[in-house]
Amino acid sequence: MDPRALPPRLVIDPSLPPEISVELRSSPHLLRMARSGTRMDTTYNPALLFVLPGFLLLIYLLTDVAGVFVAGIGISLIVLIRWMALDSSHRTTKRRLRLAQTHADRYILAEDLDYPCQMLLRRAQNAVQAILNSRVHRAGLIDTIDNQVTLPEEIWQIAQRLRKLSAMHAEHSKLIPRELPPGMEDAFKPYTSALDAAWSSLSQRVRHLEGYAKQVLKADKVYHTHKRLEALAARTPEYQQLIAETVRDELAHRHIRELADQAAHARKLFEESIHQARLAAGELLRTPLT
């Protein structure tokens, strides 16, 4: 399946403390429960733990069968251990659900968006992922902005606006009649135009992100080639000596110059690609959403 057609990933407000973000990401099904208002099953009753041991004790008192009692103790221990595990899991789930409810406005699920907005958010996420996974980013060569901080914030701002736009799209569809009376079309146009303008603005924002990612990937390819040429450049004296020893003087000088020119050209291409990536990042910053 085309990755661009997949639903967007969960988006969490990057300003949340890391430990809360980790908790929220660990249980996406609880985030959906919190969003839909679903409650946990409250039929959980720890008193059932004591039913089996009590029943076995009663049998022992009435029949005086020691084997039954010993078996009962063993079964009771197994039940106790399982109950402790279930109780711990139950309490953890309750705590995470409360956390999801408390921070319900600090995360955005795919279900919060209509289909066009889902696809736009996914494109933005793919662009950011490409940038953060690039070799030039990991090497610290595109440090015009702090990508680790700025890009997650950019995704969060885009996602928030897409969620609002999705809700207004749904409301708009319900309010506008399928068949408008003659002469009433113009009365609804400003509202439709407002939604279209918001969509165009967010689409342009995502295209800026994709443009930045494209330049970064271009720089990545040049960087890969540049690293190989650097390895060869370190051995330039050996190649120069080989040429000087085996080729006539006039040809030797020409080949040596070509080696030096090729290394300089490769570095120029690499520096230009990094410059273009930084320009793309600067373009992104000129119209911040925050």
C-alpha atoms as an extended CHARMM CRD file, in Angstrom:
* protein
*
       290  EXT
         1         1  MET       CA              0.0000000000        0.0000000000        0.0000000000  PROA      1               0.0000000000
         2         2  ASP       CA              1.1880000000        3.5190000000       -0.7980000000  PROA      2               0.0000000000
         3         3  PRO       CA              2.4110000000        5.0390000000        2.5330000000  PROA      3               0.0000000000
         4         4  ARG       CA              0.7800000000        8.3220000000        1.5230000000  PROA      4               0.0000000000
         5         5  ALA       CA             -2.6370000000        6.6240000000        1.5830000000  PROA      5               0.0000000000
         6         6  LEU       CA             -2.2470000000        5.3540000000        5.1600000000  PROA      6               0.0000000000
         7         7  PRO       CA             -4.0750000000        7.1680000000        7.9690000000  PROA      7               0.0000000000
         8         8  PRO       CA             -2.0010000000        9.6550000000        9.9610000000  PROA      8               0.0000000000
         9         9  ARG       CA             -0.1690000000        8.6150000000       13.0940000000  PROA      9               0.0000000000
        10        10  LEU       CA             -1.1620000000        9.7710000000       16.5670000000  PROA      10              0.0000000000
        11        11  VAL       CA             -0.1050000000       13.3910000000       17.2070000000  PROA      11              0.0000000000
        12        12  ILE       CA              0.6710000000       14.5090000000       20.7700000000  PROA      12              0.0000000000
        13        13  ASP       CA              1.3680000000       18.0440000000       21.9310000000  PROA      13              0.0000000000
        14        14  PRO       CA              5.2010000000       18.1870000000       22.0830000000  PROA      14              0.0000000000
        15        15  SER       CA              5.0140000000       20.5470000000       25.0650000000  PROA      15              0.0000000000
        16        16  LEU       CA              3.6640000000       17.7420000000       27.2810000000  PROA      16              0.0000000000
        17        17  PRO       CA              6.1980000000       16.2200000000       29.6990000000  PROA      17              0.0000000000
        18        18  PRO       CA              7.9230000000       13.1980000000       28.0940000000  PROA      18              0.0000000000
        19        19  GLU       CA              6.6600000000       10.7610000000       30.7320000000  PROA      19              0.0000000000
        20        20  ILE       CA              3.0300000000       11.7200000000       29.9810000000  PROA      20              0.0000000000
        21        21  SER       CA              3.6060000000       11.4430000000       26.2170000000  PROA      21              0.0000000000
        22        22  VAL       CA              5.0400000000        7.9420000000       26.6850000000  PROA      22              0.0000000000
        23        23  GLU       CA              1.9990000000        6.8940000000       28.7420000000  PROA      23              0.0000000000
        24        24  LEU       CA             -0.4280000000        8.2510000000       26.1390000000  PROA      24              0.0000000000
        25        25  ARG       CA              1.3840000000        6.5930000000       23.2320000000  PROA      25              0.0000000000
        26        26  SER       CA              1.4320000000        3.2310000000       25.0230000000  PROA      26              0.0000000000
        27        27  SER       CA             -2.3580000000        2.8190000000       24.9660000000  PROA      27              0.0000000000
        28        28  PRO       CA             -3.9840000000        4.2520000000       21.8080000000  PROA      28              0.0000000000
        29        29  HSD       CA             -7.1580000000        2.2070000000       22.4630000000  PROA      29              0.0000000000
        30        30  LEU       CA             -7.5960000000        4.0740000000       25.7670000000  PROA      30              0.0000000000
        31        31  LEU       CA             -7.2450000000        7.3940000000       23.9360000000  PROA      31              0.0000000000
        32        32  ARG       CA            -10.1290000000        6.3190000000       21.6990000000  PROA      32              0.0000000000
        33        33  MET       CA            -12.1610000000        5.2970000000       24.7520000000  PROA      33              0.0000000000
        34        34  ALA       CA            -11.5120000000        8.7000000000       26.3430000000  PROA      34              0.0000000000
        35        35  ARG       CA            -12.4520000000       10.4970000000       23.1240000000  PROA      35              0.0000000000
        36        36  SER       CA            -15.7080000000        8.5600000000       22.7290000000  PROA      36              0.0000000000
        37        37  GLY       CA            -16.6280000000        8.7940000000       26.4150000000  PROA      37              0.0000000000
        38        38  THR       CA            -16.6160000000        5.0120000000       26.8780000000  PROA      38              0.0000000000
        39        39  ARG       CA            -16.3640000000        3.9120000000       30.5070000000  PROA      39              0.0000000000
        40        40  MET       CA            -14.3930000000        0.9870000000       31.8750000000  PROA      40              0.0000000000
        41        41  ASP       CA            -16.1600000000       -2.1670000000       33.0040000000  PROA      41              0.0000000000
        42        42  THR       CA            -16.9160000000       -1.6990000000       36.7290000000  PROA      42              0.0000000000
        43        43  THR       CA            -18.0150000000       -5.2890000000       37.3860000000  PROA      43              0.0000000000
        44        44  TYR       CA            -14.5140000000       -6.1400000000       38.6040000000  PROA      44              0.0000000000
        45        45  ASN       CA            -14.9580000000       -7.5600000000       42.1410000000  PROA      45              0.0000000000
        46        46  PRO       CA            -11.9240000000       -8.6380000000       44.2280000000  PROA      46              0.0000000000
        47        47  ALA       CA            -14.2350000000      -10.2480000000       46.8150000000  PROA      47              0.0000000000
        48        48  LEU       CA            -14.5200000000      -13.2310000000       44.4500000000  PROA      48              0.0000000000
        49        49  LEU       CA            -10.9430000000      -14.0470000000       45.4680000000  PROA      49              0.0000000000
        50        50  PHE       CA            -12.1580000000      -15.3930000000       48.8090000000  PROA      50              0.0000000000
        51        51  VAL       CA            -15.0070000000      -17.5560000000       47.5250000000  PROA      51              0.0000000000
        52        52  LEU       CA            -12.9170000000      -20.5840000000       46.4810000000  PROA      52              0.0000000000
        53        53  PRO       CA            -10.7020000000      -20.7630000000       49.6280000000  PROA      53              0.0000000000
        54        54  GLY       CA            -13.7860000000      -20.3440000000       51.8300000000  PROA      54              0.0000000000
        55        55  PHE       CA            -15.6080000000      -23.1040000000       49.9920000000  PROA      55              0.0000000000
        56        56  LEU       CA            -12.6230000000      -25.4660000000       50.3200000000  PROA      56              0.0000000000
        57        57  LEU       CA            -12.2640000000      -24.6460000000       54.0230000000  PROA      57              0.0000000000
        58        58  LEU       CA            -15.9170000000      -25.5300000000       54.5500000000  PROA      58              0.0000000000
        59        59  ILE       CA            -15.3880000000      -28.9040000000       52.8190000000  PROA      59              0.0000000000
        60        60  TYR       CA            -12.3710000000      -29.5660000000       55.0450000000  PROA      60              0.0000000000
        61        61  LEU       CA            -14.3130000000      -28.8020000000       58.2200000000  PROA      61              0.0000000000
        62        62  LEU       CA            -17.2110000000      -31.0290000000       57.1650000000  PROA      62              0.0000000000
        63        63  THR       CA            -15.2430000000      -33.9780000000       55.7480000000  PROA      63              0.0000000000
        64        64  ASP       CA            -11.8170000000      -33.7060000000       57.3840000000  PROA      64              0.0000000000
        65        65  VAL       CA            -10.1750000000      -34.5920000000       54.0810000000  PROA      65              0.0000000000
        66        66  ALA       CA             -6.6060000000      -33.2920000000       54.3380000000  PROA      66              0.0000000000
        67        67  GLY       CA             -5.8630000000      -33.7900000000       50.6350000000  PROA      67              0.0000000000
        68        68  VAL       CA             -8.6680000000      -31.4920000000       49.6320000000  PROA      68              0.0000000000
        69        69  PHE       CA             -7.3830000000      -28.8380000000       51.9850000000  PROA      69              0.0000000000
        70        70  VAL       CA             -3.7930000000      -29.0570000000       50.6610000000  PROA      70              0.0000000000
        71        71  ALA       CA             -5.0480000000      -28.8940000000       47.0830000000  PROA      71              0.0000000000
        72        72  GLY       CA             -7.2160000000      -25.9630000000       48.0630000000  PROA      72              0.0000000000
        73        73  ILE       CA             -4.2280000000      -24.0960000000       49.4780000000  PROA      73              0.0000000000
        74        74  GLY       CA             -2.3430000000      -24.6180000000       46.2020000000  PROA      74              0.0000000000
        75        75  ILE       CA             -5.2580000000      -23.4860000000       44.0720000000  PROA      75              0.0000000000
        76        76  SER       CA             -5.7840000000      -20.5000000000       46.3550000000  PROA      76              0.0000000000
        77        77  LEU       CA             -2.1730000000      -19.4160000000       45.8850000000  PROA      77              0.0000000000
        78        78  ILE       CA             -2.5650000000      -19.6340000000       42.1100000000  PROA      78              0.0000000000
        79        79  VAL       CA             -5.7830000000      -17.6160000000       42.2850000000  PROA      79              0.0000000000
        80        80  LEU       CA             -4.1040000000      -15.0580000000       44.5560000000  PROA      80              0.0000000000
        81        81  ILE       CA             -1.1610000000      -14.5520000000       42.1740000000  PROA      81              0.0000000000
        82        82  ARG       CA             -3.4790000000      -14.2100000000       39.1850000000  PROA      82              0.0000000000
        83        83  TRP       CA             -5.7030000000      -11.7850000000       41.0550000000  PROA      83              0.0000000000
        84        84  MET       CA             -2.7090000000       -9.6250000000       41.9990000000  PROA      84              0.0000000000
        85        85  ALA       CA             -1.6470000000       -9.4890000000       38.3370000000  PROA      85              0.0000000000
        86        86  LEU       CA             -5.1640000000       -8.6280000000       37.1800000000  PROA      86              0.0000000000
        87        87  ASP       CA             -5.5540000000       -6.0550000000       39.9220000000  PROA      87              0.0000000000
        88        88  SER       CA             -2.3050000000       -4.3500000000       38.9510000000  PROA      88              0.0000000000
        89        89  SER       CA             -3.3200000000       -4.3520000000       35.2740000000  PROA      89              0.0000000000
        90        90  HSD       CA             -6.7570000000       -2.9940000000       36.1720000000  PROA      90              0.0000000000
        91        91  ARG       CA             -5.2890000000       -0.1330000000       38.1990000000  PROA      91              0.0000000000
        92        92  THR       CA             -2.7820000000        0.7050000000       35.4360000000  PROA      92              0.0000000000
        93        93  THR       CA             -5.5560000000        0.8030000000       32.8330000000  PROA      93              0.0000000000
        94        94  LYS       CA             -7.7100000000        3.0430000000       35.0490000000  PROA      94              0.0000000000
        95        95  ARG       CA             -4.7840000000        5.4090000000       35.6060000000  PROA      95              0.0000000000
        96        96  ARG       CA             -3.9990000000        5.6250000000       31.8850000000  PROA      96              0.0000000000
        97        97  LEU       CA             -7.6460000000        6.1890000000       31.0170000000  PROA      97              0.0000000000
        98        98  ARG       CA             -7.8320000000        9.0500000000       33.5390000000  PROA      98              0.0000000000
        99        99  LEU       CA             -4.6540000000       10.4760000000       32.0220000000  PROA      99              0.0000000000
       100       100  ALA       CA             -6.1710000000       10.2640000000       28.5180000000  PROA      100             0.0000000000
       101       101  GLN       CA             -9.3210000000       12.0180000000       29.7470000000  PROA      101             0.0000000000
       102       102  THR       CA             -7.3360000000       14.7290000000       31.5430000000  PROA      102             0.0000000000
       103       103  HSD       CA             -5.2590000000       15.4850000000       28.4290000000  PROA      103             0.0000000000
       104       104  ALA       CA             -7.9940000000       14.8880000000       25.8530000000  PROA      104             0.0000000000
       105       105  ASP       CA             -7.2130000000       18.1950000000       24.1130000000  PROA      105             0.0000000000
       106       106  ARG       CA             -3.4750000000       17.4450000000       23.9000000000  PROA      106             0.0000000000
       107       107  TYR       CA             -3.5830000000       14.6340000000       21.3540000000  PROA      107             0.0000000000
       108       108  ILE       CA             -5.1740000000       14.1260000000       17.9400000000  PROA      108             0.0000000000
       109       109  LEU       CA             -6.3130000000       10.7760000000       16.5590000000  PROA      109             0.0000000000
       110       110  ALA       CA             -6.9000000000        9.8710000000       12.9240000000  PROA      110             0.0000000000
       111       111  GLU       CA            -10.6090000000        9.5680000000       13.7940000000  PROA      111             0.0000000000
       112       112  ASP       CA            -10.6720000000       13.2600000000       14.7520000000  PROA      112             0.0000000000
       113       113  LEU       CA            -10.1550000000       14.2280000000       11.0930000000  PROA      113             0.0000000000
       114       114  ASP       CA            -12.1690000000       13.7660000000        7.9210000000  PROA      114             0.0000000000
       115       115  TYR       CA            -10.5090000000       11.8730000000        5.0670000000  PROA      115             0.0000000000
       116       116  PRO       CA             -8.9700000000       14.8410000000        3.1580000000  PROA      116             0.0000000000
       117       117  CYS       CA             -7.5370000000       16.2420000000        6.4010000000  PROA      117             0.0000000000
       118       118  GLN       CA             -6.1860000000       12.7940000000        7.3240000000  PROA      118             0.0000000000
       119       119  MET       CA             -4.3250000000       12.5800000000        4.0270000000  PROA      119             0.0000000000
       120       120  LEU       CA             -2.9060000000       16.0900000000        4.3870000000  PROA      120             0.0000000000
       121       121  LEU       CA             -1.6520000000       15.3730000000        7.9080000000  PROA      121             0.0000000000
       122       122  ARG       CA             -0.0980000000       12.1080000000        6.7400000000  PROA      122             0.0000000000
       123       123  ARG       CA              1.8020000000       13.9830000000        4.0210000000  PROA      123             0.0000000000
       124       124  ALA       CA              3.1450000000       16.4030000000        6.6160000000  PROA      124             0.0000000000
       125       125  GLN       CA              4.2010000000       13.5230000000        8.8820000000  PROA      125             0.0000000000
       126       126  ASN       CA              5.9430000000       11.7390000000        6.0090000000  PROA      126             0.0000000000
       127       127  ALA       CA              7.8870000000       14.8890000000        5.1490000000  PROA      127             0.0000000000
       128       128  VAL       CA              9.0170000000       15.4050000000        8.7440000000  PROA      128             0.0000000000
       129       129  GLN       CA              9.9670000000       11.7520000000        9.0870000000  PROA      129             0.0000000000
       130       130  ALA       CA             12.1140000000       11.9830000000        5.9340000000  PROA      130             0.0000000000
       131       131  ILE       CA             13.9100000000       15.0460000000        7.3110000000  PROA      131             0.0000000000
       132       132  LEU       CA             14.5650000000       13.5950000000       10.7660000000  PROA      132             0.0000000000
       133       133  ASN       CA             15.7620000000       10.2610000000        9.3160000000  PROA      133             0.0000000000
       134       134  SER       CA             18.1660000000       11.8900000000        6.8480000000  PROA      134             0.0000000000
       135       135  ARG       CA             21.9140000000       11.4860000000        7.2080000000  PROA      135             0.0000000000
       136       136  VAL       CA             22.5330000000       15.2150000000        6.8800000000  PROA      136             0.0000000000
       137       137  HSD       CA             20.1730000000       15.8490000000        9.8010000000  PROA      137             0.0000000000
       138       138  ARG       CA             21.8080000000       13.1960000000       11.9720000000  PROA      138             0.0000000000
       139       139  ALA       CA             25.2020000000       14.6390000000       11.0840000000  PROA      139             0.0000000000
       140       140  GLY       CA             24.0590000000       18.1090000000       12.2260000000  PROA      140             0.0000000000
       141       141  LEU       CA             24.5910000000       19.6940000000        8.8000000000  PROA      141             0.0000000000
       142       142  ILE       CA             21.1680000000       21.3970000000        8.4750000000  PROA      142             0.0000000000
       143       143  ASP       CA             21.1520000000       23.2550000000       11.7620000000  PROA      143             0.0000000000
       144       144  THR       CA             19.4350000000       26.4380000000       10.5470000000  PROA      144             0.0000000000
       145       145  ILE       CA             16.5420000000       25.4100000000       12.7960000000  PROA      145             0.0000000000
       146       146  ASP       CA             16.4000000000       22.8680000000       15.5640000000  PROA      146             0.0000000000
       147       147  ASN       CA             14.5130000000       20.2090000000       13.6440000000  PROA      147             0.0000000000
       148       148  GLN       CA             13.9540000000       18.0370000000       16.7010000000  PROA      148             0.0000000000
       149       149  VAL       CA             11.9840000000       20.8380000000       18.3700000000  PROA      149             0.0000000000
       150       150  THR       CA             10.5430000000       22.8670000000       15.4990000000  PROA      150             0.0000000000
       151       151  LEU       CA              9.2380000000       20.0880000000       13.2600000000  PROA      151             0.0000000000
       152       152  PRO       CA              7.1740000000       18.2240000000       15.9240000000  PROA      152             0.0000000000
       153       153  GLU       CA              5.6910000000       21.5930000000       16.9120000000  PROA      153             0.0000000000
       154       154  GLU       CA              4.8870000000       22.2580000000       13.2510000000  PROA      154             0.0000000000
       155       155  ILE       CA              3.0540000000       18.9180000000       12.9740000000  PROA      155             0.0000000000
       156       156  TRP       CA              1.1140000000       19.6680000000       16.1620000000  PROA      156             0.0000000000
       157       157  GLN       CA              0.0230000000       23.0900000000       14.8890000000  PROA      157             0.0000000000
       158       158  ILE       CA             -1.0560000000       21.6590000000       11.5230000000  PROA      158             0.0000000000
       159       159  ALA       CA             -2.9270000000       18.7840000000       13.2040000000  PROA      159             0.0000000000
       160       160  GLN       CA             -4.7990000000       21.1460000000       15.5470000000  PROA      160             0.0000000000
       161       161  ARG       CA             -6.0020000000       23.2800000000       12.6570000000  PROA      161             0.0000000000
       162       162  LEU       CA             -6.9830000000       20.2420000000       10.6160000000  PROA      162             0.0000000000
       163       163  ARG       CA             -9.0490000000       18.9380000000       13.5280000000  PROA      163             0.0000000000
       164       164  LYS       CA            -10.8850000000       22.2490000000       13.7610000000  PROA      164             0.0000000000
       165       165  LEU       CA            -11.3270000000       22.3850000000        9.9890000000  PROA      165             0.0000000000
       166       166  SER       CA            -12.7330000000       18.8290000000        9.9620000000  PROA      166             0.0000000000
       167       167  ALA       CA            -15.2890000000       19.7270000000       12.6520000000  PROA      167             0.0000000000
       168       168  MET       CA            -16.3280000000       22.8580000000       10.7400000000  PROA      168             0.0000000000
       169       169  HSD       CA            -16.5860000000       20.8840000000        7.4970000000  PROA      169             0.0000000000
       170       170  ALA       CA            -18.9770000000       18.4560000000        9.2040000000  PROA      170             0.0000000000
       171       171  GLU       CA            -21.0260000000       21.2980000000       10.6820000000  PROA      171             0.0000000000
       172       172  HSD       CA            -21.0590000000       23.1240000000        7.3520000000  PROA      172             0.0000000000
       173       173  SER       CA            -22.3810000000       20.0520000000        5.5540000000  PROA      173             0.0000000000
       174       174  LYS       CA            -25.2300000000       19.6820000000        8.0440000000  PROA      174             0.0000000000
       175       175  LEU       CA            -26.2650000000       23.3450000000        7.9650000000  PROA      175             0.0000000000
       176       176  ILE       CA            -26.2830000000       23.9280000000        4.2200000000  PROA      176             0.0000000000
       177       177  PRO       CA            -29.3840000000       22.4640000000        2.4880000000  PROA      177             0.0000000000
       178       178  ARG       CA            -28.7690000000       20.0860000000       -0.3960000000  PROA      178             0.0000000000
       179       179  GLU       CA            -31.0370000000       22.1780000000       -2.6030000000  PROA      179             0.0000000000
       180       180  LEU       CA            -30.8440000000       25.9230000000       -2.0690000000  PROA      180             0.0000000000
       181       181  PRO       CA            -33.7650000000       28.1870000000       -3.0000000000  PROA      181             0.0000000000
       182       182  PRO       CA            -33.1050000000       30.4120000000       -6.0460000000  PROA      182             0.0000000000
       183       183  GLY       CA            -31.0810000000       33.4880000000       -5.1670000000  PROA      183             0.0000000000
       184       184  MET       CA            -29.7800000000       32.0680000000       -1.8630000000  PROA      184             0.0000000000
       185       185  GLU       CA            -26.5190000000       30.6300000000       -3.1860000000  PROA      185             0.0000000000
       186       186  ASP       CA            -24.5330000000       33.8420000000       -2.6290000000  PROA      186             0.0000000000
       187       187  ALA       CA            -25.5510000000       33.9880000000        1.0350000000  PROA      187             0.0000000000
       188       188  PHE       CA            -23.6200000000       30.7920000000        1.7620000000  PROA      188             0.0000000000
       189       189  LYS       CA            -20.5660000000       31.5360000000       -0.4050000000  PROA      189             0.0000000000
       190       190  PRO       CA            -18.5550000000       33.5230000000        2.2230000000  PROA      190             0.0000000000
       191       191  TYR       CA            -18.7150000000       30.5740000000        4.6420000000  PROA      191             0.0000000000
       192       192  THR       CA            -17.6640000000       28.0850000000        2.0060000000  PROA      192             0.0000000000
       193       193  SER       CA            -14.9000000000       30.4490000000        0.8780000000  PROA      193             0.0000000000
       194       194  ALA       CA            -13.6040000000       30.7200000000        4.4580000000  PROA      194             0.0000000000
       195       195  LEU       CA            -13.2570000000       26.9510000000        4.7020000000  PROA      195             0.0000000000
       196       196  ASP       CA            -11.5970000000       26.7970000000        1.2750000000  PROA      196             0.0000000000
       197       197  ALA       CA             -9.1340000000       29.5220000000        2.2740000000  PROA      197             0.0000000000
       198       198  ALA       CA             -8.1920000000       27.6570000000        5.4640000000  PROA      198             0.0000000000
       199       199  TRP       CA             -7.6950000000       24.4450000000        3.4950000000  PROA      199             0.0000000000
       200       200  SER       CA             -5.5380000000       26.2280000000        0.8900000000  PROA      200             0.0000000000
       201       201  SER       CA             -3.3790000000       27.7800000000        3.6120000000  PROA      201             0.0000000000
       202       202  LEU       CA             -2.7740000000       24.4490000000        5.3440000000  PROA      202             0.0000000000
       203       203  SER       CA             -2.1050000000       22.7200000000        2.0180000000  PROA      203             0.0000000000
       204       204  GLN       CA              0.4800000000       25.3760000000        1.2050000000  PROA      204             0.0000000000
       205       205  ARG       CA              2.0640000000       24.8390000000        4.6110000000  PROA      205             0.0000000000
       206       206  VAL       CA              2.3830000000       21.1180000000        3.9630000000  PROA      206             0.0000000000
       207       207  ARG       CA              3.8660000000       21.7970000000        0.5230000000  PROA      207             0.0000000000
       208       208  HSD       CA              6.5350000000       23.9320000000        2.2330000000  PROA      208             0.0000000000
       209       209  LEU       CA              7.3410000000       20.9840000000        4.5000000000  PROA      209             0.0000000000
       210       210  GLU       CA              7.5250000000       18.6630000000        1.5030000000  PROA      210             0.0000000000
       211       211  GLY       CA              9.7740000000       21.1500000000       -0.2970000000  PROA      211             0.0000000000
       212       212  TYR       CA             12.1050000000       21.1940000000        2.6900000000  PROA      212             0.0000000000
       213       213  ALA       CA             12.1070000000       17.3840000000        2.7950000000  PROA      213             0.0000000000
       214       214  LYS       CA             12.8670000000       17.2360000000       -0.9490000000  PROA      214             0.0000000000
       215       215  GLN       CA             15.8980000000       19.4870000000       -0.5400000000  PROA      215             0.0000000000
       216       216  VAL       CA             17.0940000000       17.4680000000        2.4600000000  PROA      216             0.0000000000
       217       217  LEU       CA             16.8270000000       14.1980000000        0.5210000000  PROA      217             0.0000000000
       218       218  LYS       CA             18.7140000000       15.7910000000       -2.3690000000  PROA      218             0.0000000000
       219       219  ALA       CA             21.4350000000       16.8660000000        0.0680000000  PROA      219             0.0000000000
       220       220  ASP       CA             21.4270000000       13.3230000000        1.4670000000  PROA      220             0.0000000000
       221       221  LYS       CA             22.2750000000       11.8380000000       -1.9220000000  PROA      221             0.0000000000
       222       222  VAL       CA             25.0720000000       14.3290000000       -2.4880000000  PROA      222             0.0000000000
       223       223  TYR       CA             26.3260000000       13.7410000000        1.0660000000  PROA      223             0.0000000000
       224       224  HSD       CA             26.5660000000        9.9940000000        0.4280000000  PROA      224             0.0000000000
       225       225  THR       CA             28.6260000000       10.5900000000       -2.7120000000  PROA      225             0.0000000000
       226       226  HSD       CA             30.6600000000       13.2870000000       -0.9900000000  PROA      226             0.0000000000
       227       227  LYS       CA             31.6620000000       10.9240000000        1.8350000000  PROA      227             0.0000000000
       228       228  ARG       CA             32.9610000000        8.4280000000       -0.7210000000  PROA      228             0.0000000000
       229       229  LEU       CA             34.8970000000       11.1380000000       -2.5210000000  PROA      229             0.0000000000
       230       230  GLU       CA             36.3110000000       12.3260000000        0.8110000000  PROA      230             0.0000000000
       231       231  ALA       CA             37.6710000000        8.8460000000        1.3950000000  PROA      231             0.0000000000
       232       232  LEU       CA             39.3270000000        8.9780000000       -2.0080000000  PROA      232             0.0000000000
       233       233  ALA       CA             40.5200000000       12.5540000000       -1.4560000000  PROA      233             0.0000000000
       234       234  ALA       CA             42.4090000000       11.4010000000        1.6230000000  PROA      234             0.0000000000
       235       235  ARG       CA             44.4120000000        9.1840000000       -0.7000000000  PROA      235             0.0000000000
       236       236  THR       CA             44.9820000000       11.8830000000       -3.3560000000  PROA      236             0.0000000000
       237       237  PRO       CA             48.7660000000       12.0390000000       -2.7200000000  PROA      237             0.0000000000
       238       238  GLU       CA             49.0440000000        8.3160000000       -3.4800000000  PROA      238             0.0000000000
       239       239  TYR       CA             47.1690000000        8.7420000000       -6.7700000000  PROA      239             0.0000000000
       240       240  GLN       CA             49.2700000000       11.7910000000       -7.6450000000  PROA      240             0.0000000000
       241       241  GLN       CA             52.4420000000        9.8890000000       -6.9350000000  PROA      241             0.0000000000
       242       242  LEU       CA             51.2420000000        6.9590000000       -9.0460000000  PROA      242             0.0000000000
       243       243  ILE       CA             50.5350000000        9.2590000000      -11.9890000000  PROA      243             0.0000000000
       244       244  ALA       CA             53.8240000000       11.1060000000      -11.5800000000  PROA      244             0.0000000000
       245       245  GLU       CA             55.7220000000        7.8160000000      -11.5810000000  PROA      245             0.0000000000
       246       246  THR       CA             53.9510000000        6.1700000000      -14.5290000000  PROA      246             0.0000000000
       247       247  VAL       CA             52.7460000000        8.9220000000      -16.9000000000  PROA      247             0.0000000000
       248       248  ARG       CA             54.7090000000       11.4040000000      -19.0100000000  PROA      248             0.0000000000
       249       249  ASP       CA             55.2210000000       14.7910000000      -17.3040000000  PROA      249             0.0000000000
       250       250  GLU       CA             52.6870000000       16.7230000000      -19.4160000000  PROA      250             0.0000000000
       251       251  LEU       CA             49.9220000000       14.1380000000      -18.9460000000  PROA      251             0.0000000000
       252       252  ALA       CA             50.8000000000       13.7490000000      -15.2750000000  PROA      252             0.0000000000
       253       253  HSD       CA             50.2590000000       17.4240000000      -14.5540000000  PROA      253             0.0000000000
       254       254  ARG       CA             46.8660000000       17.3480000000      -16.3120000000  PROA      254             0.0000000000
       255       255  HSD       CA             45.6680000000       14.2810000000      -14.3620000000  PROA      255             0.0000000000
       256       256  ILE       CA             46.8120000000       15.7400000000      -11.0540000000  PROA      256             0.0000000000
       257       257  ARG       CA             44.8980000000       18.9660000000      -11.7760000000  PROA      257             0.0000000000
       258       258  GLU       CA             41.7910000000       16.9110000000      -12.6430000000  PROA      258             0.0000000000
       259       259  LEU       CA             41.9870000000       15.0940000000       -9.3110000000  PROA      259             0.0000000000
       260       260  ALA       CA             42.1220000000       18.3760000000       -7.4090000000  PROA      260             0.0000000000
       261       261  ASP       CA             39.3420000000       19.9370000000       -9.5300000000  PROA      261             0.0000000000
       262       262  GLN       CA             37.0790000000       16.9170000000       -9.0680000000  PROA      262             0.0000000000
       263       263  ALA       CA             37.4190000000       17.0360000000       -5.2660000000  PROA      263             0.0000000000
       264       264  ALA       CA             36.6750000000       20.7770000000       -5.2620000000  PROA      264             0.0000000000
       265       265  HSD       CA             33.6520000000       20.3010000000       -7.5340000000  PROA      265             0.0000000000
       266       266  ALA       CA             32.2330000000       17.5630000000       -5.2980000000  PROA      266             0.0000000000
       267       267  ARG       CA             32.5760000000       19.7610000000       -2.2250000000  PROA      267             0.0000000000
       268       268  LYS       CA             30.9090000000       22.6790000000       -4.0440000000  PROA      268             0.0000000000
       269       269  LEU       CA             27.9440000000       20.4750000000       -5.0220000000  PROA      269             0.0000000000
       270       270  PHE       CA             27.6090000000       19.2360000000       -1.4530000000  PROA      270             0.0000000000
       271       271  GLU       CA             27.7800000000       22.7260000000        0.0550000000  PROA      271             0.0000000000
       272       272  GLU       CA             25.2140000000       23.9890000000       -2.4650000000  PROA      272             0.0000000000
       273       273  SER       CA             22.7820000000       21.1770000000       -1.5980000000  PROA      273             0.0000000000
       274       274  ILE       CA             23.1040000000       21.9470000000        2.1140000000  PROA      274             0.0000000000
       275       275  HSD       CA             22.5470000000       25.6420000000        1.3730000000  PROA      275             0.0000000000
       276       276  GLN       CA             19.3530000000       24.8520000000       -0.5480000000  PROA      276             0.0000000000
       277       277  ALA       CA             18.0520000000       22.7220000000        2.3220000000  PROA      277             0.0000000000
       278       278  ARG       CA             18.6820000000       25.5760000000        4.7420000000  PROA      278             0.0000000000
       279       279  LEU       CA             16.8960000000       28.0130000000        2.4400000000  PROA      279             0.0000000000
       280       280  ALA       CA             13.8890000000       25.6840000000        2.4110000000  PROA      280             0.0000000000
       281       281  ALA       CA             13.9270000000       25.6060000000        6.2040000000  PROA      281             0.0000000000
       282       282  GLY       CA             14.0740000000       29.3810000000        6.2860000000  PROA      282             0.0000000000
       283       283  GLU       CA             11.0440000000       29.5790000000        4.0020000000  PROA      283             0.0000000000
       284       284  LEU       CA              9.1760000000       27.4000000000        6.4730000000  PROA      284             0.0000000000
       285       285  LEU       CA              9.9860000000       29.7900000000        9.2990000000  PROA      285             0.0000000000
       286       286  ARG       CA              8.8240000000       32.9560000000        7.5080000000  PROA      286             0.0000000000
       287       287  THR       CA              5.1610000000       32.1280000000        8.0520000000  PROA      287             0.0000000000
       288       288  PRO       CA              4.9490000000       30.3020000000       11.3830000000  PROA      288             0.0000000000
       289       289  LEU       CA              1.6280000000       28.7630000000       12.4090000000  PROA      289             0.0000000000
       290       290  THR       CA              2.2740000000       29.2320000000       16.1130000000  PROA      290             0.0000000000
